[in-house]
Amino acid sequence: MHQKVKAVAADANLSLRDTVETMLLWAMDNLIIKDSDGHHV
């Protein structure tokens, strides 16, 4: 029982970290200064 709970918790932790990393990458990509045409400066 406890083993399963630990496995689920570890899995949730992993996917949460994955989501946060994805959001950070997306945010950094969108925060890069772009000119009016949308090209990276």
Secondary structure, DSSP 4 states (H G I P E B T S, - for coil): -HHHHHHHHHHHHHHHHHHHHHHHHHHHHHHS-B-TTS-B-
